[in-house]
Amino acid sequence: MTHISQRVQSLAVSATLAMSQRSAELKARGVDVINLSVGEPDFNTPEHIKEAAKRAIDENYSFYTPVAGYMSLRKAIAAKLKDENGLDYAPEQIVVSNGAKQALCNVILATVNPGDEVIIPMPAWVSYVEMVKLAEGVPVPVVATIEQDFKVTPEMLEGAITPKTRMVMLCSPSNPTGSVYSRDELKALADVLAKYPDILVLADEIYEHILFTGSFTSMASFPEIADRTIVINGVSKAYAMTGWRVGYCAAPLWLAKAVTKLQGQYSSNCSSIAQKAAEAAYTGSQECVEEM
Ligand SMILES: Cc1ncc(COP(=O)(O)O)c(C=O)c1O
């Protein structure tokens, strides 16, 4: 007998993970495959980060941590957001999760009600649509073409907004296209969003350091929308730590509290050892990021 909920039946299998697994199977059979599925750096985790994890084990960082993560890590993240991105988030506004993936899903589950619309510029990372469906929201794709360098214009964004719009998702630098919105392009989108104070902005900035063109600007740097912009980031891509599973959201305090409540009921804290490694990543030398 099987009994799978409608919720799970309506979800697609993670296409990136399925492709990655298929590629691993083919490689194991000796087939020469180029795996373009998961966004995985071609580097090993830097030595000083691995050492911090080993130390954490020896020093018995083996107990439950606060649900939102060790305060020392959240302080290190707040300092990173201030120093690198010029953003003002208190440590209490940061919730550490099992990768940016859980951070994204947490925010969507904590804010989207059944029937709420979520605008997703396309092409987009495959999980966005599924996460919105999980929350029983309605994904609203806004398709940008190659002629537009896969970037939506302010007119396209505004055209997709309805009274039911709860959130706009943005990913710059983008997976899968690699496109990077310039500061001016983001400002033009922020100017549209400034007119709609009830819309949240979910900015996935996990590829901040993987730039093949342009330069990175955080969507939270525009004061007119900063208090309802949620930044998603983590150590996976910048520090070659995809398997360690440390990501975070930086959010308004009311939302950070709601996300903590949610995560506290279904996964608790992210691994204590991985958190100490992430702390070393943020507080140690940043040369490794440049090198990679
Ligand atoms: C656009 C985007 N956001 C988020 C993630 C998830 O990152 P993490 O490994 O930290 O969960 C990925 C992973 O590939 C991604 O491509």
The ligand as an SDF file (V2000), in Angstrom:
LIG
                    3D

 16 16  0  0  0  0  0  0  0  0999 V2000
   20.1120   29.6270   -7.6510 C   0  0  0  0  0  0  0  0  0  0  0  0
   20.4230   28.7190   -6.5180 C   0  0  0  0  0  0  0  0  0  0  0  0
   19.9480   29.0450   -5.3000 N   0  0  0  0  0  0  0  0  0  0  0  0
   20.1790   28.2600   -4.2470 C   0  0  0  0  0  0  0  0  0  0  0  0
   20.8980   27.0900   -4.3660 C   0  0  0  0  0  0  0  0  0  0  0  0
   21.0790   26.2220   -3.1550 C   0  0  0  0  0  0  0  0  0  0  0  0
   22.3160   26.3900   -2.5560 O   0  0  0  0  0  0  0  0  0  0  0  0
   22.7120   25.5040   -1.2890 P   0  0  0  0  0  0  0  0  0  0  0  0
   23.6360   24.4550   -1.7830 O   0  0  0  0  0  0  0  0  0  0  0  0
   23.4020   26.4560   -0.3550 O   0  0  0  0  0  0  0  0  0  0  0  0
   21.4780   24.9430   -0.7130 O   0  0  0  0  0  0  0  0  0  0  0  0
   21.4020   26.7080   -5.6080 C   0  0  0  0  0  0  0  0  0  0  0  0
   22.1460   25.4520   -5.7550 C   0  0  0  0  0  0  0  0  0  0  0  0
   22.5060   25.0070   -6.8000 O   0  0  0  0  0  0  0  0  0  0  0  0
   21.1490   27.5470   -6.7100 C   0  0  0  0  0  0  0  0  0  0  0  0
   21.5950   27.2340   -7.9220 O   0  0  0  0  0  0  0  0  0  0  0  0
  1  2  1  0
  2  3  1  0
  2 15  2  0
  3  4  2  0
  4  5  1  0
  5  6  1  0
  5 12  2  0
  6  7  1  0
  7  8  1  0
  8  9  2  0
  8 10  1  0
  8 11  1  0
 12 13  1  0
 12 15  1  0
 13 14  2  0
 15 16  1  0
M  END
$$$$
